[in-house]
Amino acid sequence: MSSLLSFRTLERRGPFVGAMLVLSTVVSAQPAVPMRDLSNPEATSMVGFGNIFGVRALPSGKLLVNDGVRRQLVVLDDKMSTRTVVIDSVVEGGQSYGPRASPIIAYLGDSTLFVDGTSLSLLVLDQNGKVAHVMSAPKPSDLRFLAGAASGIDSKGNLLYRAPLIMNANRSSSGPPTPGQATTMPAPPDSASIVRANFDSRTVDTVGRVKNQSGTRTSMTQDGNGGMQISMMINPLNTVDEWAVLSDGSVAFVRGHDYHIDWLTPDGKVKSTPKLPFDWKRLTDEDKQALIDSARTAQENAAKSNAAAKPGSNGAVEAGMVAAMAGGGGATFGGGGGGGGQQVTIVMRGGDGGGGGGGGAPMVSGMGPNGAIKMGPPKIEFVPLKEIADYYPAIRTGAVKADMDGNLWVLTTTTAQSKQGELIYDVINNHGELFQRVRLPVGRSIAGFGRSGVVFLMFKDVASNSWFLERTKILSGARATD
């Protein structure tokens, strides 16, 4: 029998999107939680990467690195000075990386799963990063969504991930839509299922739910020539929950509305731990307007940067609209995407109830030549200030990570202890206790973890337009100087 965690009725608070999310200095009393710094780099990669889409510390001291831009899995030696490509973008030994970025997932022992986006299967890599064998998933079509959201393995070897959302936009049964008549797109559900896939029984069940970003209202209009026009009303500040699987197999659901954690323990028990301390920051109308202005700029820049992208051969939505949807509500269409946003497939069903579904690229009427959608740039508006929350939320999309020592790391949206914009993580054990905070150097972010307090940082070198890695360690002992 599955264990089902239901989320509480959530307050109207939530993180604002992407580039607009910054760590804000606020004035608030802090509990006596030790602040830790990281050591100077023990090793730095000598070669750069197109991006770093995850790392996995291997028992030999080597590091498996997932470069989603160059589409390579690379093993660095223990000094991070030499590299060996184990899976490349070209077919070698029967295996290739595939056409787009795919995640690596810590599996049983020191093995690793890699999602093969071409065959929709899972490659099992051994402790040296070499392909050992291939597994099929209970629902292979779901694997295409794992690149855009968190996933993990519990203590029994089950794969946990956020189930894709499929929304049906049903038209009138009287026939094709009247040109110029708007079709209101359904709002995404306010929560998403976290599901557990069992490789032995080939079953998938739900273990919990998390709140999605919401507040974006969308409608679609078709003109007489079959072209489509999207209109979107966006709220740039919304509440989300996040989740992660700890290294001991516990599943943590971090609730964004009040910053507490619901837990599913390895033995199947459900529990909640008390609210964690957080620097709640109030938003004035001027702050809200600044959010809207930043959101509008981000949307315009995203649309411009994606304007030259070509639609997919199976009718994928124009890249400019995808960028707008992803920026506005943390949702994208079909497979792919990045970060922790929810993946959404919209299926347009005709009057006879036909049409496809079930996890592929969206099927939308109004197709042009070769299956391309004839669609202009979306018309984007923002909600009135009164509909925007009065406080910043506690967490943002993708703010939660699990280390290899059984702890949960949470990057909150505001903190009084960030002096120069450096990232500060709350570190919480599997009892729900915030026992330390860790401050990252300015310009660094977390790529992954090793055992016994090892943290792998990544940073971008502007001159070479490449990403590099550093291996550091949490400094213990006296509280660091604020």
N, C-alpha and C positions, 0 to 999 in steps of 0.2 A: 504494500500500500504506500502511496506517495505521501510525503509530508508537504503540506501546502501552507505557505506564509502569506497572509493577506496584508496589504499595506493599509495604514490608517487613512482616514479622511485628512487630506493635506491642506495646509494653509496656503494662502496666495503669496508664496515667496519662491524665488528661483534664480539661478545664475543667468547672467546675460551672456551672449554668445561669443565664441571664438576670440578674436583679437581684442574684443572689448573687455574681456575678463582680465583684470589686473589685481595685484595684491595691494590693498589700500591700507594706509596707516590710520588707525582709529585710536581714540582715547578710551581705554577700558582697563579695569583691574584684571590682572591675570592670576590664575592659580599658580601655586609653586610647582610647576612642571619643569624638570631639568631641560635645559637647552643644550644640544650637542652640535658640534661642528664636525665636518669631515676632514680627514687627514689630507695633507698634500698628496698629489697623485703618486701612487706607487708604480704605475706604468701608464704610458700613453700610446695609443695606436700610432704606428709610423705611416700608415696608409689611410686615406680618407674613403668615405662611403657616400653614395648618392643620397641615401637617408638611412636611418637606423630604425627598423620596424620591429625591434625586439632583440634581446640577447638571451643566451642560456649558458650559465657557467657549467663547465664539464668537470668531472672529478679529477682529471689530470692537471687541472689548472688552466687549461685552454678555454677559449670562449667561442661559442657559436654565435655568429652575427647574421641577422636577416636584413639584407639590403633590398628593400622593395622597389627602389628606383632602377637600380641596375639589374634587378631580378636575379640575385645570387644569394646562396647560403655560403658563408665563409667561416672557416675556423682560424682564429688567431692563436699563436702560441702563448705560453704563460708570461712572456715578456711583452706581448702584443706588438711584436716587431715583424713577424713574418705571417703570411696568410696562405691558406689553402682553400681553393674553391671546391666545395663538395657538391653543390647543385648550381648549375649555370642556366642562363637564359636560353642557351642552345642545347639541343638534345645530346646527352653524352651518357652512354651506358644505359640507355632506355629511359632516363629520367631527365626532365627539364623543369625549370622553375615555373613556367607558365606565363601567360600574357599580362598578368597584373600582380600587384602586391598580395601576398598571402601570409597569414600569421604562423608563428611557431608557438607550441603549447607544451609546457612542462608535463611530461607523462610519468608513468610509474618508474620508480628508481631514478636512474640518471638518463632515461631515454626521453625522447622529444618527439612530438607530433608536428608534422608540417602538412598544411592543407594544400593538396594538389588541385588548383582551381580548374584545370583542364579536364581531368578525369573524374572530378568530384569524389576523390578518395583521400585517405590519410596515409602519408608516408611515415613510418616509424623509424626514427634515427637512433642509433645505438649511442653508448656513452662517449664515443669518439666523433659523433656527428655524421656517421656514415649511414646510408639507407640500409636497414635491416630487412624490412618487409613492408607490405602494403595492407591496409585494413579498409573495409568499407564501413560507412556510417549507417546507423538505422534509418536516417532520412538524408540521403546524399544531397538532395536539393538544398538543404539548409546550410551546407558547408560554404556556399557562395557568399553567405552573409557574415561569416565569421571574421572577415577582414575588417569589418566596420564596427565591431563591438567586442566586449570582453568575453572570454571563455576560460575554462579551467577544468581540471581533473580532480574528482574527489578521491577519498582514501580507498574506494573500491574499484577505481579505474573507470568510472563513468564520466562521460563528457558533459559538462554543463555549459550552457550558452543561452543568450537571449533569443527567444523565438522571433522570427520575422513577422511583421504585421502585414496583413493583406486587407486592403480596403476595397469594397465594391461600390462603384459609382453607378447605380442603376438608373437607366433612362425609362421614359414612359414606354409602355408596351405598344403604343399606337404606331411606332415606326421610327425612322431616323429623326434626329433632333432638328428642330427648325433653325435655320441659319440666324445667328444673332441672339438666340435664346441661351441664357446662361445655364450651365449645369453646375450645381453646387457640389463641390467635392466633399466627401465625408471627412469629418474631423478624425484624426487618429485617436484610438482609444487612449484614455488617460493613464493606462498602465500597460506594461508588457510582461509576458510570462518568462520566467527563467526555467528552462527545461533541462531534464537529465536524460541522456541517451545511454542505454545499456547495450554494450556490444555483444553480450551473450544472448540476452532475450530478444534483442532487436526491437526494443520498445522505447518510447519516449514519454515521460510524464513530467508534470509541472511541480516544481519544488518551492516556488515563490513568485512574487510579483514586485515590480519596481515601477515607480511613477515616471512617465515620460515628460519631456518638455512638451508644452502645449501652448495654446493661445494664438496659433496661426490659423486664420480662416481663408479658405481658398475656393474660387469658383473658376469655371472654364467656359468660354464662349466659342462657338464655331461659326465662321463666316460662310458665305455662299460658295466659296471656292475650296472649302474643306480645311482652311487654316484654323488654327487654335490660338486663343488668347487666354492667358492665365492672369487672374487678378488675385492678389494676396494681401491680407491684412495681418500684420505681424506685431506680436508683443515681444520686445527684446529681452524681457526678464521673466523667467519662469522657473518653477521648482522642479528638480529632478531627484531621484534616488540613484545610488550607484551600488555596485556589489562586486564581490571578489571571492575566490576560493583560496583559503589559506593553505599553507604547506602541510598542515595536519589534516586537511580534508574538511574543516569547518567552512561553512558558507556564511559570509557577512553581508547583510543588506543595510546599507547606510542610508538613513532617512533624512532627506534634505530639509524638511519643513521644521524639524526641531533638533536635528543632529543627535540622534540616538541610533543604536544598531540593533537589528533583529538578527538572530543567529539560528542556523540549522547545524546542529552538531553532527559529528561522524556517526553517532549511534542513532540518529534520526530524531532527536529531541529538538523542540523549538523553545527559544528563550529570548528575552529582551533585556538589554542592559541600559542603565540610566543615561540621561542626556549628557553630552560632553560639553565642556566649556567652549564658548565661541564668542568672538567680538562682533556682536550684531551692529551693523552700521545702517543708520536711517538714511533714506533718500529724500531729498527735497525735490520740488518741481524742477528746479534748475538741473539737478542731477539726472532726473528722468529725461529731460530734454537732451542733455548731453549724451545719454545712452542712445536715444533715437538718432541723433546726428551721427554718432559713431557707427551705429548699425546701418544707416543709409549709405555712409561712405564705404563700409565693408561690402555691402551688397553690390554697389556700383563697381567697385574694384574687382570683385569676383566675377561679375558678368562680363566685364571687359577682358579679363585674363582668359576667360573660357570661350569668348565669342568665336574664336577660330577653330574650336574643336568640332569634329564631325560626329553626327549621331551614329549610334550603333546600327549594324546591319539588320537587327531584329526589331527596329522601331524604338530604340531608347530615346528618352526625352532629351531635348536640346540642352547642351551643357550649361548654357547660361541659366536656364530655369533650374537645373539640378543644383547649381551653386547657390542660387537664391534660396531654394528650399532647405539645403543643408545649413546655410548660415542662419536662416530664420528660425528653424525649429529643431535642429539636430537630426533631421530626417533626410534620407536620400532615396533614390529610386533604384530598385533592382539590386544587383550585387555590387560589391566594391565599396569605395568610400573609406574613410579613415576615422581615427579617433574613437570615441565611445558612443557615437550617435546611433539611434535606432534605425534599422533598415526597413524601408517601406516599399511595398509593391502595390500600385494602384491598377485595378483591373476595370476597364470600361465595359460594361455588359449591355448588349443590345436588348431590344424588346422581347426577343424570344428566350432571354435568359442565358444565351450562349456566351461564348468567350472563354478565354483561357484563365489561368490562375495557377496558384501553387508555387510561387517562388521565382518565376522567371522575370525577364525584363517586362516593364509595363506594356499592356496592349491598349492603345488609345486610337479611337477612330480619327479620321482626318489624315491618313497617311499620304505622303507624297510619293514621288518616284523612288524605287528601290527601298521602299519601306520607311523612308525618312518622314518624320513628322513636320508638317509645315506649321511652324510656330514662331511668333514674334517674341521679343523679350517680355518677361512678365511685368505686369503693372503692380508695383509694390507701394503699399501705404502702411502707416503705423497706427496703432491703437491710440486713443486719447490718453493723456497723462493719468487720468483717474483710474484707468484699468491696469496701470503698472504698479507692482507691489511697492510698499512703503519701506521695505528693508531688503538689503542684499541677502541672498540665501546663504546657507552654510557651505554648500559644495557645488561644484560644476560638473558638467559631463566629462567623464574620463578621469575623475579626480582621485580614484582609489586604486592602489596597487598592493599586492601581497609580496612580502619578501620570502626568503628561504629559511627564516628562523621562526616562523609561526606568527608573524605580526602583520598588521594592516597599516598601510601608510595612506593618509588622507591629506590632500592639498585643499585647504579651505579657501574661500573667496576673499576673506579679509583677515588681517592679523595686525595687532598693535606692535608686533616684534620684528616686522620686516622694515628695515631702516633704509635700504638702498634698492629695494625692488627684488631682493633675493627671495627665492622660494623657500618656504618653511613648511615642513610636513609634520602633522600630528602622527605619532606612532602609537598604535593601540594593540594590546595583546588579545589573545582569544578569550579572555575574561571580560573584555569590554573596558579595560582600564587604559587611560591615556597616561603612559608612564614616561614619555620623553617627547621632545620636539627636536627635529633635525633640520639644521640650516644648511642650504646648499650655497656654494659660491655663486656670485653674480654671473649670469650668462650661462649657467649650467642647468640641465634638467636630467631626470633619472631615465636611464635606458633599461636598467634591470638590476638584479641583485645576485650576490654570491652568499655562501654560508658564513656564519660568525661575523655578521656586521659589515660584510663587503658590499659596497654600492658602486655600480658602474654608471658614470655620468657621460653625457654626450654634449657636444658643443659644435657650433658651426664656424668654420673658418671662411670669412667673407672673401678673402683674396682668391682662394681656390674653389669656392662654392662647394665645399665638401664638409661632411660631418666626421668628427673624430671622437674617440672613446678614451675615458680615463678610469682607472681602477683606484678607488679610495676605500676608506674604512671609517666607521663611526668612532669618534674619539670619546672615550669614557672618562670618568673622573670628575673633576670640578666642573661646575657650570661655566659655560663659555661666556665671555664678556658680551653684554648686549650692545 
